[in-house]
Amino acid sequence: MSAVLEFDQAQDPPRARGLPLLGNTLDMARGPAEFFVKLYREYGPVSRISVLGNSYTVIAGPEAANFVGSREGKDCLRSKEFWQGLVEEYGATRTLTGEDGESHKELRNIMRRGYSKDSIKGRYDELVRITDRCFQRDWPVGQSVQVLPAMQYMVTDQLGTILTGSAPLEYVDAIRTKILYILNVLVTRQRPKFLLLRPEYKKARRRVFELKEKMVADWYARHPNGQEEPGEDETPNLIDDIMRAHVNQPEVIPESDLAVTLTGPYVAGLDTVANTTAAITYCVLKYPEVRRRVYEEVDALFAEGDIDESQLFAKIPALQGAIMEAMRLYPIAVAQMRTATKDFVFQGCRIREGEMLYVATSVPHFMEEFYPEPQRFDIDRYAKPRAEHMQSGAYSPYGRGPHTCLGKSLAEVQIALSMARLFYKLDLELDPPDYTLKTKTAPTPGPSTQFKVRVKGYRH
């Protein structure tokens, strides 16, 4: 049956039970991934919830994962409203995450090369050196390390150097604070707007705009003309592509959009990649047999000297399985937020134009229909012949549809190399050794900032 049916043949979505006034707010705050699975089991692929007084329709499960990437899904859903608060806070006209259709394609095409794994081609060994530098700075031997903040500094160092040409570590705290407030207040709307008046946020906001001015000045210092084509010995990075588009097509990327666009790599990576690498660290250290297999692979990988870029993933199947399994159990993209562009029917339920939706594409991650014993950490799920993630709609760690993470291929290399190097270089243990991971939900799901490991020494 088609996802879009005659509107008058359908019924309204069932409304989920909730508390007076609060509705489903506490369930969402405790754990959105678990909450969406519970909704799917109780009400099916469509339901309606209330969070902080706002009504949302939830479409979930493999049905939603497949729908959001279909032609019908593209016609029925848009992103603009959920990101409009961020756009206005930056004083911008638009941002990649908030655009749809041709406008989205236009921005995506400008940034595609800079966010792709081509941007790191020939630089795997450089990324390894950056990562080693982070260990020396932020992972002292004999000390306990808060994993998530350490990963955030590492991600900023890596992305800054590779994508923009500099690593603005002095701005990490400001970027982190601004992300926290904007996502909580303006995007997910889990917190009231008056929090943006706090001095902490205002200071962070000034610092992020200061970073934008610095990035623009640095680029013009290297390219005084601004319009010249890259030289033969120059490999353009993401910032080059953005700035050349701004100079040559100011109507496409005007001055007002530079702050949100230029600092985008840090916003995109600081929370997502750092959360993911922290979760992987926990999972590998928690399970001795997984750790043994990963150690064998990474020891062999780096014993060969320079990395053969074409063979990286082929040489680390256990580590890659651990990465994919951690991303299944601790997804960053629990749900995508959308608005209905028109009246349509999904799985027999009416959804009206203008309704706000959560598209809970991660629900299949926790369904035994796709993953036997879904709460068990099993790194062999992804190898043939099992390949459980290849079932239709089963695996969505980077989101789905036209807004699937643009940096997916780059992130896959960044995460794999970072984790390989971490387990090759450092002898780590959970602190305390019997620690069970606690997670946070705001601004995005991931390991708690209190998750620690002890650096016992160097393995190599």
N, C-alpha and C positions, 0 to 999 in steps of 0.2 A: 504493500500500500504506500502511495506517495506520502511524503512528509507534509505536503501542503494539500489540504482537502477543501471542499466547499465549506466556507466559514459557518454557515447556518446549520450544518449537520453535526457540528462539534459541541462539546460541553466545556464548561469552565474548569480550570485545574482544581484539584482538591486542595483545600487549605490545611497546612500542617498545624497540628496542635502546638500551642505555645502558652506562655505565661501572660496574665493581664498586663497591659502596657508594654512590657518588655518583649512580648512575642517570642521569637526564636533567637534573640540577641545572645543569651548566655550559651546556648548550644553552639552558635557560630564562634564565640570567643574561646570556648574550650577546645575546639578542634574542628575546623571546617571540613577537612577530608572525611572524618568519621561521620560528621553530621550529614553530609551529602549522600554517603552510602546508606545511612539509616533512612533518609528521605526516599531514596530509590527503592529500598526494600519494602517500605510501608506504603508508598503512594504510586510507585512506578516512575516512568521517565519524566513526568511533568508534575510539579506541585507548586504551591504558592506559600511564601514565608513572609514574616515581618521582622525587620531588624532596625532597631532604633527608630521605630515609628514609620519606617519606609516599607512599602510592599514590593516584593520581588517575585518574579516567576523563576523557578529553577527547572532547567532541562538537564537531564543527567544520563549517565551510562553510555554504553556503546552507541545507542541511538543518537545521543547528542554529539558524541565525538565524530560520528560519520556525517551528521547533518551539518555541523558548522563548517566543514570543508567542502560541502557540495555546492552546486550552483544555486540551489534553493536557499541554502543557508546564507550564502553571500548576498543574495537579494533581500533576505528578510532581517538581517542583523547588521548593526553598525556600532562603532566604538566611541563616537564623538562625545556623547554626554558624560561618560565616566571619566574621561580625561580632560574635559573642558576646564575644570577647576585648576588643574596643573598648568594648562596653557595660559590661563588668565593670571595665575600667580607669577609666572615668568614674564608676563607682558608680551607673550608671543601671539602669533596668528594661528599656528598649528604645530602639531608634533607628530612624529611617525606613528606612535601608538594610537593616536586619536583620529587618524584619517582613514577613509575607506575609498574604494573605487579608484578612479584615475589619479586623484590627489595622493592617495597612499602609494600607488605604483610609482608615481613620479619621485617621491621622496625615497622610496625603497631602492629605486634604480640608482640614485645618486650615492647611496650609502652601501650598496650591495657589495662592491669590491672590498671596501674597508672593513666590513664586518665578516667577510668570508675567510675560509682557511687559506685562500691565496695570499692574504695579507701577511701570513706567517710563513709562507713557503720559503725554504732556504734559511729559516731562522730558528729552527727547533733547538739547535745547540745554544743560541743566544737566550732563548726562553729558559733553558736549563740553567744558564749562568745567572740570570735574574732571580730564578727560584732559589738557587744556592745562596745568593746574597741575602735573600729574605730570611733564610734559616739562620745565617750568622747573626743577623740583626735582631730577629724577633723570637728565636727559639733557643734560649740559652741552656746549655747543658746543666743538669742538676736542678732545674727549675720547673715549676708547673706553669703551663701556658694556657691561657684562655683561647681556645681554638678558633672560634668565630672571628673575634677581632684580629687575630694574627692572620687569618685567611683574607680578611678585608684589606689589610695592608699589602699582602702578597698580590692580590688581584689588581689593586691600584698600581702597584709597581709594574706588573706584567703588562696590563692593558695600556697604561700610560706610555711605557717605552715602545711597545709594539705598534699601537694604533695612533698615538699622537706625537711620539718622539721625546716625551718627557714624563717623569713619574712624580706628580705633585703630592708627595706623601704628607706635606704639611697641611693639605686640605682634606685629608681623609675624614677627620672628625666632623668637619663642617658638612661634607657631602653626606656622611652617614646620618647626621642629625636632620638635614633637610629632607632626605629620602624618608626618614621615619615619620616626620610631621606631614609631609605632603601625601604619602600613601595612606596614612591613618585618617587624616582629616578630609582631604580633597578627592581621593580616588576610592578607597574602600569605605570611607565615611563612617569609620568605627569610633571616631572621636569628634567632639564639637569644634566649631570653627574658631572660637575665641582662643584656642590654644596657639593659634598663629600669632597672637599678640605677645607671647612670651619672649623675653629678652634672649633666651637661648636660641630660639628659632630665628629671630631677627638677625642675630649675629651670624648664624650659619648662612642665612640667605645672602647677607652682604659678602661673606667670604666666597660663596659660590659664584656670585657675579664678578667678584674680583678675579677669580680663577679664569672666567671667560675672557675678561679684558687682557689678562696675561697671555692666554693662548692666542688671541687675535694679534697682539703686539709681537709675540714670538714668531708667528707665521709671516707677518709682513716684514719682519727683520730678515727673514730668510728669502722672501719673495717680494722685493721692493716694488716691482711692477705690478704684481698680483695677477696678471693675465697671461704671463708666459707659460708655455707648455713645459711639463717636466723634462729635465735634462736626461741625456742617455744614462748617466750614472745615478739617477734619482729614482727611487721606488716610491711612488705616491702612497701616502697612508690615508686613513679615514679623514683626518683633519684637512689634508690637502684637497680631497674630493669635495668636502663640505665648503671650504673657503673658496675654491675655484668656482663652484656653483653659485656661491654668494656674489662673487665679483662679476661673473659673466651673466648671471641670471638673477639679479637682486629681487625680481618679482617672485621667484621660486623660494629662495631662502633670504628674506630681508634681514636687516640688522636686528630687528626685534626678536628674530627667531634664533639668533646665534647662541645665546646662553643655554637654552634648553637643548639645542642640537649638538653643540661642541662638548658639553659636559655629559651628554647622553651615554657615552661608553662607560663612564664611571658609575652612573646611575644604574645602567643595565647590568653591569658586572658585579658591583660591590655587594649587592644583596643576593643576587641569584647564584653566581658562581661560588661566592664565599659560603652561603648556606649549603650548597651541594657538596663542596669539598669537605666541609666540616662533618656532614653526615657520612660521607664515604670513610673518612678517617675513623669515626666511631665504629662503623660496621666492620671494617677490616680488623681493627684491634680487638673487637668484642669476640670474634670467632676464630679460635686458634688455627683450625684447618684452613680457613680462608687466608689468614695471615701467612701461613707456611707456603701456600701455593703462590701468593702474590710476591713474597720475598724471592722465591726461586725465579720467577719471571723477570723481576726488575733487576736482580743481580746479573742474570744472563744478558738482559738488554743493554745495560751500561758497561758490561765487561767487553763489549765489542768496540768501544770507542765512540766515534761519531754516530749519530742516529741515522739509520736508513729511513727517511721520511715515508717512503712508499710501503714500508713493512711494519710501521709502528704498531698498528692495531693487531696485525697477525701475530706479533710476538708477545702480546700481553692478554690472551683470552680470559684468564682468570680475573685479572684486574679489571678488564672491560666488563666482565660479568658482574663484578662487585659494584662498579660504577652504575651500571644499568639497574641493578637490584636496589641500590640505595636511592636512586632517583624514582624508582617505583614506590618504595615504602615511604619516602620523605619528599613527595613532589613539591616543587616550588609553584608550578602552575596548577594549583588545585582546581580553580575554576576561572574562566574568562568572563569578564563583565561586558554586557552588550545591551543595546536598546533595540526594540522591534521597529523596523522601518515602515512596516505596514501590518495590517491584519493578516494573520496566517494561522494555520492549524498544524500542530505538531503532535503526533501520536494520539490523535483523536481529541485534543484539547485546544480550545480557542486561545490565541495570544493576540492581544490588541496592539495596534500601532501606539508607540510611545511607552509601552511597558518596559521596565528595567528587568534584565535577566542575569542570572548566573548560569553559565554553561559549564556544568561540572564534568569535565572530560576525564578527570582522574578517578572517577568512581570505579571503572573496570579494574584499576590497579589492585583493588581490594576484594575482588569477586572470585570465589573459588571456581566459578564457571570458566574463568580464563587462567587463573593461577592456583593450582591445587595447594592447599595449606597457605593461603595468601599472606599470613603473618610470619611465615618462616622465611628467613634470609637464605636464599638458594641461588648461588651465582651461576648454576648450570641451566637455568630456565631458558637462556637466550641462545644457546648453541643448538645446532641441528643434531638430532631430528626434532627436539622439543620445540624450540623457537616459539615459546608461548606468546611472546610480544607481537608476533606477526599476525595474530588473529585480528579480524576486522574490528577496529575501535578499541583495541585492548590496551594500547600503550601511548600515552601522550605527555611525556615529560617536558616538552617544549611548547605545549599548547597545540592548537589545531587551526586549520583554515588559513585565510590570507594573512593573519597576524601571527602565524607561527614564527617563533624567535628567529630574527634575521641573522643573529650571530651563532646559530646552532652549530654549524660546521667548525667555526673557530672555537667555540666553547668545548666541543668534543676533544679537539687537540689540546687545548689549554688544560682541561681537567685531567686528561689521560697523562700528559707529561708531568703536571704538577704532582699528581698522586704517585706516579712511578718514582719520581725523584724524592718525594717525601719518605716513602718506605725504603728506598735504597739508601738514603743518607742517614736518616735518624732512627735511633732505637727508642721507641715510644711505648708507653703503657698508659692505660686509662688511669685517671686520678679522681677517686680511689679505683683500685683495680677491678672491683666488682660493680662499678658505676653502670647504671641503666640510664640511657639518654632521656633527658627532659627536653621538651620542645617549647617553642614560642609560636604564637599565631600572628603577631603584629610586628611590623607591617606586612610581612609575608611569613608563611610557615617555614620552620627550620629549627635546627638545634638551638637550645638556650645559650645565651652568651656566657653562662656559668659553666658550660662544658669544658673540662680541662684534661690535658694529658701531661704526663711528666716526661721530660726529655732525659732519658737515662745516659745517653751518649751518642756517638756517631757510629753507625754500622760501617761506613766507608768514608 
